[in-house]
Amino acid sequence: MHSINGASSLGSAFARTRLDRRTLLKAGAAGFGAAATASLLAACSGGSASSSSGTTTVRVWSWYTEQKDTLPKVIKDFEDKHPHIKVNLRIFGTPDQYLPALTAAVSGGDVPEIFAPHVRAITYGKQGISADLKKELGSDFLKDFFPAENQEYSDGDKQYALGWEAQTFGIFYNPELFAAAGVDGEPETWDDLIDVAQKVNATGKSSVAFSANPGTSALDFFLPLITQVTDDPTYFLKLDQLEKGYKWTNEPVVKALELNDRIVKANVFQKGTTGTSGDQATQLFYTGAAAMLFAGSWIPAGLIQNATPDFVKKYKIMKTPAIKTGARHWTADQAGAGFAVSETSKAKDAALEVLKYLYSPDVYSKLMNDSSSMPATQSAVDRVTSPQIKQMASWLPDGCPHIPFGAGSSASGDPLTKIFDQKASPADVAKQMQTAVVNARG
């Protein structure tokens, strides 16, 4: 919620990719609908949707910098083929820059024709801000998307956004640092990873670099543990909505917190995870300060941009460890990026034309490949060329929900940081999570 910031889009050059999308969850927990200033709205609205010249303008807003070099070329091709439509593309540097602009646009009733909805997609749909894309595009258009990518944006028989990128999580590792620590092979279970961490730590390196800053980023690691404990990928979906009988104090959640606590106590992660940003954690990895990095499938694109060519050639990726030998390697999976369409814009039809073009098989597949991104459709995954993305895409069948779309759910991230800081017991954190979520719902 990939988080989604995950943030997905991260800090410094690297933080501009997806990890920072997780900061949106923190903002969502605090209340996304805060009023924005009129001056900010004027600065960010980008003008009206159409002009008197007969050309319709479609504004596209996101913070998805993975495609900052490739998407403009695709937009230019679209405009050449559709001279009556002008696309105004704006990719914000970070979610912190994007969020106030979108808030202002929503408050002012001038929402971009196509926009990244973050965790508010369903809320916006219910408020009449986002269009029902199942109605506008049809079920046949949606059936190529992975189920998790459709489910996260759906409410009943309506769907208010499309997944732009799918994502899975794993552990990136430096085989040279493994060899230096006497590590042979990839750990299968969390117990195995704890053993590896002890060997790596003994060499003076950090074991697994990880960002639990903001607290919602820690949910990327923790929430799949609930699925590992229950072996039920639907459990978190019910918890997320606080369905009858589902509470954050329930035994599966506490057991997952106990596992998380044991991993932290074993010094698997570097010290100060709650003070480490996503880009800093990644830098620990590609500069050789840490042997491993826990993160998602947006990382290969960022490493190409930021790490040395030698490092890009040598690093490897392994599955998230399983809870026991032979168990499924459940990994976080949902679309950390998505696109919604304004329901009220006079240029809605033109916006739908833009979306159809962007998701047309040849265009979408090439765009994902050129940006080393994981597609949200099966047909595009079948055409993936990056060996790293292909490997992580193969884990999609073991994917499980991990983005807290439910009202108030992202508030669980702040109490979770006490596990990483070792300031509270799993049982106490579970109680605090339940209270935080209920209070955030109002």
N, C-alpha and C positions, 0 to 999 in steps of 0.2 A: 502498500500500500501501500515496487516494487517502489516502491516502494516504493518509490516510490519508492536522496534521497534516495533510498535509494536514492534515493534522491536521484536519483537518476540522472539528472543533469549535473555533477559534483563541484568543489571549490577550486582554486587556481585553475590551470587549464584542465586538469583531470576532473576536478570537482564539478566541472560544467557538464559532465555526462551523468548517467542516471542516478548515482547514489544520492545526490541532493534532492531527488524527488521525495525522499522520505521526510524532508523537512516540511513538506506540505501537510503531512499527517499531523505534525506538531501544531501547525497553524490551524488545521481543521479542528483539533481538539480544543484550541483556545477560542474557536468561534470564527468561521471564515467570513461571516456576513457583516463584519464591522463596516461602518460607514467610511467612505473614502472622500478625499477632498475634491472639490470641483476642478481645481487646477490640475490635479493628477489625471482626472478623467479627460480633460481637454487635451492634455499632453499625450494620452495613450489611445484615444479613440480611433485615430487613424483616418478620420473622415467618414463620409456617408458611404453606404453600400453601393450606390449607383450614381451615375453622373448624367448630365444632360446630353452628353455626346453619344449616348446609345450604348456605351460600354458599361458593363456591370462590374463593380469591384467586389472581390471576395477577400476578406481579411483572414489570414491564418496565423494564429498565435500559439506558441508553445515555448518551452525552454529546452527542447530536444536538440542539443547541440551535436549529437552524434551525426546528424544529417546536415550540419551547417554548411558543408562544402558541396554536398551532393543534391540536396533538395532544391536549391535555387535553379540548378540545371534542368531538373524535371519540370519545375514550374515554368521555365522558359519554353520548354517543348510543348507544354499544355497551352500556353498563351499563343504560340505559333499556330497550333491546330484549332484554337478557339479564340479568334481575334476579338470577339464581342465580350470576352471575360478578361478582366485584369485581376491578377492575384497579388495582393499586398502581403508578403511573407514577413513575419517578425518572429525571430527566435531570440528570446531573452537569455541573458547570460546565466542567470541562476533563478531558482524558484523564488528566492527572496525578492528578486526584481520583478518576476512575473506575477506573483500573487497579488500585490497591491494594485497592479494595473488591471487584472481581471476583476478584482473586487470593485474597483471604480467603474469598470464597464458594466458590471451587473447592476450596481447601485444606480447608475445613470440610465439604464435601459438601452444601452448601445453595445450589445454583446457582439464580439467578432463572429463572423459567419461560421468559421471553423475554429475551435479552440480546444486546448488541453483541459479537461474537466477535473483532473486529479480525483480526490475521494468524494467530490461533490456531484459526480455525474448523475446518480439516481436522484439525489435531492433536487438538483436543477431540473431534471426531467419532471418530477412531481410538481415543481413550481411553474412549469410551462416555459422554462428557459431553454432547455435542450429538447430537440426533436426526437420523436420515436423513430429510430432508424430501421426498425423491423417493418414499420408501416411504410416508410419512405423508400427503402431499398429492396424490401422483400426478403423472405426467408431463404430463397435460393442464393442470394448474395451473401448471407451470413453463414451458410452451412460450411464454408471452407475454413472458417476460423476455428481454432481449438476451443473446446467446450468451456474451459476455465476463462478464456478471454471474453467469451460471450456472457457467461454467468455473472461475472463481476460487474457488468454494466446493465444487467437486466433486473426488472421488477415485474413479476407476473409475466404477462405476455408482451411486455414492452421492453425495448432495449434503447438506451439513451446515449451510447457511444460505441465506437469500434476500437478494438485493440490495435495499437500501432506497432508495438513490439511485444513479443512474449519474452519471458525470462525464466531461467532456472538458476539456482545457486549451487556453488560447489567450493572446493578449496583449491586455489592456485598454489603451486609450489615450485621451488627452485631445486632441481635435482642435484645441483652441485653442493648446496648447503645440506641436503639430505645425506649425501655421500660423506661430507665432512663430519657429520654427526654420527655416522655409522648406521644410518637408517636404510634398510633394505626393503623395497617394495612400498606400496601404498596402504595405509591403515584402513581396515574395513569398518571397524566399530569405534565408538567413542573411547572405549578402554584402550584400543590400539592407538588412537590419536593421543591419548594421555601419555602412553609410553613413549611415543615419538617426541612429544613436547619435552619430556624430561631430558631426552638425549640432545635435542636442539638447544635447550636452555643451558645445558652444561657447556656448550661451546661459546657462550656469551651472546648468542643471537636470540632475538625474540622468536617464539614459535609461530603463532598465528596472529597476524595483524588483523585488527577488527575495529570498526567504529561503532560505538554505542552513543554517539553524539550527533543529533539529539536522541532522546530516549526512544523515539519511534523507530530509529534505525536498529535498535536492539531487537525489535519485534521480528525483523527479517530472520534473525537467528533463532529466536525463541519459539515463535508460533508453529513452525514445522515440527518442533519437538512434541507438541501436543498430538500431532498426527502420528509421530513415531510411537508415542506411548499408547495411543488408542488403536493404531493401525486403521484408522477411520478418517478419510479426508473430508468427510462431511461434518465432523464434530466441531471444528472451528467455525464453519459457516453458521451453525446453530448457535454457538456461543457468541458469535459476532452480532447476531440479532437478539441475543438474550431470550431465546425461545424458552418456553416453560420448562423449568427444571435445569436449565443451563446457566451456570454461574461461574465466575472466575475463581471461586473458592472450591469448586468441585475437585474430586480426587485426581482426575486426569491432568488438570492444570497444575495442581500442587506437585504431582509426580514429575511433570515436565520442568517445573521450576527447580525441583530437587536435582534433576539431571543437569540443568543449566548451572546450578550452584556448584555441583561437583566438578564440572568442567572448569569453572572459574577458579575454584580452590586449588586445582591441579596446575595452575599457571599456564594453561594452554594459550591464553591471550596475553598480549603485552600489557604492562601496567598502564593504568590511566586510560582505559578504553572510553570512558564517559567524557574524557577531555580531548579525545582524538577525533578529528573530522574525517570524513570519508576520503578526501584527497590525501590527507596525512597518512592514513592507514595504507593506502595504495602505494604511496611513496616509500614507506617503510619496506614494502615488499620489493619494488623494482630497484631500490638502491642497495639491497642486500642486507638491510638491518633486521629483516624478518624472513624466515624460511618459507612461510606460507601466508596466504591472504584468504579470508572468508569473504566472498562477495558474489555478485551475480554476473549474468552473461553479457552485460554491457562493458565489462572490464577489458576484453580483448581489443575493442575499438580504442579505448583510452590508452592502453599500453602501446599500441601502434603510434599514437600521437605523442606520448610522453616518455616512454622508456627507450633505451638504446636498441638498435636493430639486433645486436647480439643477444640482449635479454629476451626480446620478443621471440627469437628462434629457440631459446633453451627452456623457457618455463613450460610447465605442464599443468594439467587440471585433473582433479580426481573428484569422485562423487562425494557429496555430504556423507559422513559416516553413518552407519546404521546403528540402531539401539542394541542389536545383538547379531552374532554371526548368522547369516542366512536371511535376515530380515530385509525388507524393502528399504532402499536408500531414499526415503521420502525427502523431497527437496521443494523449497518454496517455488511456486509457479503461478504467476498471473501476469497480465499485461501491465508492466510498470509505466507504460505510456499508452495514451489513447486519444481519440479525437471525437468531439461532439459537434453538433451542428445547431446553430441558433434557430429556435422555433419561430421567433418573431421577426427575423430579418426579411426585408423585401427581396433580398438576394438569395433566399434559401435554395431555390431551384438551381441557381448557378453554383452554389456551394456543394450541392449534391453531385453536380457534374464534375467538380474538382475532385471530390472524394472517389467517385467511380474511376476516374483516371488514375489517381494515385494508387488505388488498390487493384487496378487491372493487372493480370498475372505477370506480363512481361515487365511492365514499369515497376511494380512493387518488388518483384524478385530482384531486379537489377539494383534498385535503390537500397534494399537491405544488404545485398552482397557488397556493393560499393562502399557502404558505411560500416561493414563488419557487424551488422546488427542481427538479432534473432527475430525472424518474422513471426507474425501472429496467425498465419494461415498455413495449413498443411501443404498446399501446393507450392508455396514459396520455400518452406523448409525442405521440401524434396529437391530444391534447386540450390540449396546453400553451397557455397564454394569454400568458405573458411573452415579449415579442419577443426578449429577450436569451437566455433559456433555449431558446427555439425555435431561435434561430440556432446556439447551441452544440450542441444536440441533433442538428442537421443534419450535424454533423461526426462523429457516431458511426460511420458506415461507414468512416472513416479512423482509427478508434480502434485502439490497440494496448496490450498488457499493460504495466504499469509498477509493479505492487505486488509486492515480493519476498516471496511466500508461502513459498518453499522454505526448508527448515531452514538457518538461518545466513545466508541471502541478504541480509538487511537489514544485516548487518555490513559490507557493501560501502560503506555510506554514509559512514563515518568516513574511510577513505582518500580518497574522492572529494572531500572538502572541501579537500584539498591542491591540487586543480586550481583551486578558487575562491580559495584563498589564495596561489596561485602558489608553492608550496613543494616541488613535485615534478613530474617530467616525466610525460606520459601513460603511457609504458612502465613507469615505476617505480610509478605509481599502480595500473596494471593488476595488477602482481605483488602489491602490497599488498592489493588487493581479493581476489584469489584466496586468498591466505594467510588473510585475515581470515574469509572465508566458510568455508573448510575447518576452521579452528580453532573457529569458532562451532558448527559441526556436531558437533564432538567425535569 
